[in-house]
């Protein structure tokens, strides 16, 4: 079994002797990832037979699957990717919720998860993660979820493997249904807790769209439910922010607000410089990991030979970002 960084922390950093009362505590280490698993109709193509994801399939994805992760071959690739890469906590955006298969016509099932789905089957998130994980989703949104390895910790208030509406949140009036910000408090197996906030900012650059996104970011750092979403003693904020704090701060108030967080208690562990290569559609870097209590570095799948793409199928329009974090205070 893959060992998590949280559990390897003692081995990597040294464990004080039981009778050494003056020894410093071992810093918490975590591997945190953000992964928008969606696709887009524009990625459909006339693929070779061993790929199978054609323009027709992409149209089905758009019409029936919300362009969330639902193509079975890519689900299998993503499961293999998680098996090969040690991750302790991950935020998902745009992940298909399998129980919606009951409402999708059978002529749109071929090649998708719905072809074999039965009531009671694991969700796509549970399938790609495998055993030993707990998944909690945003209020009113089954396509946005946080997940944590049970050997690292569990979500406060969540007793099952899957907790729909398991994250604290609130919708923003006039900005769609459900909460695009979800807060989970992970009670660590080693003791203590860490607060993780998953963000999926509204997309688009009209005045209303930028305003919605700014209001969502304000939920994270000002008021989600009477207090900031990032309200713990140590916080990790991650997700698809749908804006680039480096490249778009001059034209998008939500990007400027996000960039300003690095001037306070928070640090961007993912690339937040215009000199960093863009990770979304070769244009922008919109998937980020920030924290107020950790140091660390990140890598992005598909950006280097050391970290190849999750799947060879032309499917994802985002790339997962993975960050190795170690408590810095």
Secondary structure in CASP SS format (residue, H / E / C, confidence):
PFRMAT SS
TARGET T0000
AUTHOR 0000-0000-0000
METHOD secondary structure of the structure
MODEL  1
X C 1.00
X C 1.00
X C 1.00
X C 1.00
X H 1.00
X H 1.00
X H 1.00
X H 1.00
X H 1.00
X H 1.00
X H 1.00
X H 1.00
X H 1.00
X C 1.00
X C 1.00
X C 1.00
X C 1.00
X C 1.00
X C 1.00
X C 1.00
X C 1.00
X C 1.00
X C 1.00
X C 1.00
X C 1.00
X C 1.00
X C 1.00
X C 1.00
X E 1.00
X E 1.00
X E 1.00
X E 1.00
X E 1.00
X E 1.00
X E 1.00
X E 1.00
X C 1.00
X C 1.00
X C 1.00
X C 1.00
X H 1.00
X H 1.00
X H 1.00
X C 1.00
X C 1.00
X C 1.00
X C 1.00
X C 1.00
X C 1.00
X C 1.00
X C 1.00
X C 1.00
X C 1.00
X C 1.00
X H 1.00
X H 1.00
X H 1.00
X H 1.00
X H 1.00
X H 1.00
X H 1.00
X H 1.00
X H 1.00
X H 1.00
X C 1.00
X C 1.00
X C 1.00
X C 1.00
X E 1.00
X C 1.00
X E 1.00
X H 1.00
X H 1.00
X H 1.00
X H 1.00
X H 1.00
X H 1.00
X H 1.00
X H 1.00
X H 1.00
X H 1.00
X H 1.00
X H 1.00
X H 1.00
X C 1.00
X C 1.00
X C 1.00
X C 1.00
X E 1.00
X E 1.00
X E 1.00
X E 1.00
X E 1.00
X C 1.00
X E 1.00
X C 1.00
X C 1.00
X H 1.00
X H 1.00
X H 1.00
X H 1.00
X H 1.00
X H 1.00
X C 1.00
X C 1.00
X H 1.00
X H 1.00
X H 1.00
X C 1.00
X C 1.00
X C 1.00
X E 1.00
X H 1.00
X H 1.00
X H 1.00
X C 1.00
X C 1.00
X C 1.00
X C 1.00
X C 1.00
X C 1.00
X C 1.00
X C 1.00
X H 1.00
X H 1.00
X H 1.00
X H 1.00
X H 1.00
X H 1.00
X C 1.00
X C 1.00
X C 1.00
X E 1.00
X E 1.00
X E 1.00
X E 1.00
X E 1.00
X E 1.00
X C 1.00
X C 1.00
X E 1.00
X E 1.00
X E 1.00
X E 1.00
X E 1.00
X E 1.00
X E 1.00
X E 1.00
X E 1.00
X C 1.00
X C 1.00
X C 1.00
X E 1.00
X E 1.00
X E 1.00
X C 1.00
X C 1.00
X C 1.00
X C 1.00
X C 1.00
X C 1.00
X E 1.00
X E 1.00
X C 1.00
X C 1.00
X C 1.00
X C 1.00
X E 1.00
X C 1.00
X C 1.00
X C 1.00
X C 1.00
X C 1.00
X C 1.00
X C 1.00
X C 1.00
X C 1.00
X C 1.00
X C 1.00
X C 1.00
X E 1.00
X E 1.00
X E 1.00
X E 1.00
X E 1.00
X E 1.00
X E 1.00
X E 1.00
X C 1.00
X C 1.00
X C 1.00
X C 1.00
X E 1.00
X E 1.00
X E 1.00
X E 1.00
X E 1.00
X E 1.00
X E 1.00
X E 1.00
X C 1.00
X C 1.00
X C 1.00
X C 1.00
X C 1.00
X C 1.00
X H 1.00
X H 1.00
X H 1.00
X H 1.00
X H 1.00
X H 1.00
X H 1.00
X H 1.00
X H 1.00
X H 1.00
X H 1.00
X H 1.00
X H 1.00
X H 1.00
X H 1.00
X C 1.00
X C 1.00
X C 1.00
X C 1.00
X C 1.00
X C 1.00
X C 1.00
X C 1.00
X C 1.00
X C 1.00
X C 1.00
X C 1.00
X C 1.00
X E 1.00
X E 1.00
X E 1.00
X E 1.00
X E 1.00
X E 1.00
X C 1.00
X C 1.00
X C 1.00
X C 1.00
X C 1.00
X C 1.00
X C 1.00
X C 1.00
X C 1.00
X C 1.00
X C 1.00
X C 1.00
X H 1.00
X H 1.00
X H 1.00
X H 1.00
X H 1.00
X H 1.00
X H 1.00
X H 1.00
X H 1.00
X H 1.00
X H 1.00
X C 1.00
X C 1.00
X C 1.00
X E 1.00
X E 1.00
X C 1.00
X C 1.00
X C 1.00
X C 1.00
X C 1.00
X C 1.00
X C 1.00
X C 1.00
X C 1.00
X C 1.00
X C 1.00
X E 1.00
X C 1.00
X C 1.00
X C 1.00
X E 1.00
X C 1.00
X C 1.00
X E 1.00
X E 1.00
X E 1.00
X E 1.00
X E 1.00
X C 1.00
X C 1.00
X E 1.00
X E 1.00
X E 1.00
X E 1.00
X E 1.00
X E 1.00
X E 1.00
X C 1.00
X C 1.00
X C 1.00
X E 1.00
X C 1.00
X C 1.00
X E 1.00
X C 1.00
X C 1.00
X C 1.00
X C 1.00
X C 1.00
X C 1.00
X C 1.00
X C 1.00
X C 1.00
X C 1.00
X C 1.00
X C 1.00
X C 1.00
X E 1.00
X E 1.00
X E 1.00
X E 1.00
X E 1.00
X E 1.00
X E 1.00
X C 1.00
X C 1.00
END
